[in-house]
Amino acid sequence: MTKTLSGLKIRVLRKQRALTQAELARRAGISASYLNLIEANRRPVTAAVLERLAAGLNTGRETLDGQAEKRRVDDLNEIAVDPAIGAAALPPHGAEELVGRLPDWAGLLLRLYSVYRDRNEAVLALADRLNRDPFLADSVHRMLTSVTAIRAAAEILTDEERLDLPSRRRFLDIIASDSARLSDTAQALVDFFGSAHQRVRSATPMESVDAFIAETDNFFPDLEALAAGLGHGDGPPGGGAGFRDPSSRFALVKETVHGTAGDPIARIVQNHPALGSETARTLAAAALESYVAGAILMPYDAFLLAARESRYDIDALMRRFGVSYEQAAHRLATLRRPGAEGVRFAYMRSDPSGYVTKRLPLAALPLPRYGTACPLWAVYAAFQSPGVTVRHYGQLPSGESFLFFARAVDKSTAAIGRPRNLQSIMLVCQAAEADATVYGDGIDRNSATLAVGTVCRLCPRQDCSHRQEAPLIG
């Protein structure tokens, strides 16, 4: 997937800028024949070459990465995984070809699926309300009571022709009052169903925030500048405020951010097209407050320098900046300033059930939004030995190789008689960048590389003993 989309993008942009292959190759410091193979999707593109090609085309690397196209491919593959769709076996690379050849139709299909999920979730929620909601049960009971009273009074008026005028008036009053109650109850039901439909959305606010984070590459230069001003760019001395644990310290800084950074954060979330609801914008604003707090405690330049010097050792960074494992790991995933970029990490956080509570994918490594990822990933193995970093190389069926490392940490203090509240934090980088980190040390890549997938239904590895479902794409 990476080769196809990158080669296509490079060729299209080169022609748009009226550059010959020879000229772009000269700018990128590679041979024209090598560039020709790249554009023909016959050679892979390393991160370093992609950076130089992007500079030669006067564009960002993310443009050549085809991030938007890759997200569409991942989203189309997730449609295929949905058991409600019940798709038959699909051809390999079908989603990639659809996005590459017919991007508008791919977008239309994704919008249709979003509408389908909206309606499906609405129906399920309303069905649940019909079965469980006390308001509905009470409303039906009141309607039946009113109808019964109206019917009884009407029968008396019809059958008893000898009723005197006062009695007839009394029964007519009963019919009138119960009719009014019946009308009020019916209107209340109409209002309930109307508002209930508005409350049910399948494209959840958190999914919108995920899209927002992915589309911004989890880097916000305006907020980095704001954090530098608020923290004076120096970062915490030594281990930081020693009288505070990292969680309390982070919460205190975030509280300060909430009172001082509201306007610039509001401008970002209000104008971004991925955040289509007020709830999504509220969640995104909270995420950006955490981003600014992390940038204050771990200033970009100081943190990047320390990360490189320690070879991205999270424990060393925790001690240097007085932060938690999760805070340091997440900050590593935000070091994406053009021209001063750290190792690019995917970030994933999961609870013991496999539910993904936070995700930031890499271009060639999609992370699941619904359900669990490959059971061989370190993010799950870490739960077997909390507090210990689990690491391994993994190779996807596409041939892409990555270094996975994860640690399960306590989210909160365990209570007597209650299980530990653990969450697993995983970072993943391209195997080619593993030597820049301490986590690649001492691992024999030949013997420690696992044949992994993304999710079972998208993985073609038939001989995997950990497989839970049959592959959907052949």
Secondary structure, 3 states (H helix, E strand, C coil): CHHHHHHHHHHHHHHHCCCCHHHHHHHHCCCHHHHHHHHCCCCCCCHHHHHHHHHHCCCCHHHHHCHHHHHHHHHHHHHHHCCCCCCCCECCCHHHHHHHHCHHHHHHHHHHHHHHHHHHHHHHHHHHHHHHCHHHHHHHHHHHHHHHHHHHHHHHHHHCCCCCHHHHHHHHHHHHHHHHHHHHHHHHHHHHHHHHHHHCCCCCHHHHHHHHHHHCCCCCHHHHHHHHHHHCCCCCCCCCCCCCCHHHHHHHHHHHHHHHCHHHHHHHHHHCCCCCCHHHHHHHHHHHHHHHHHHHHCCHHHHHHHHHHCCCCHHHHHHHHCCCHHHHHHHHCCCEECCEECCCCEEEEECCCCCEEEEECECCECCCCCCCCCCCCHHHHHHHCCCCCEEEEEECCCCCEEEEEEEEEECCCCCCCCCCCEEEEEEEEEHHHHHHCHHHCCCCCCCCEEECCCCHHHCCCCCCCCCCCCCCEC
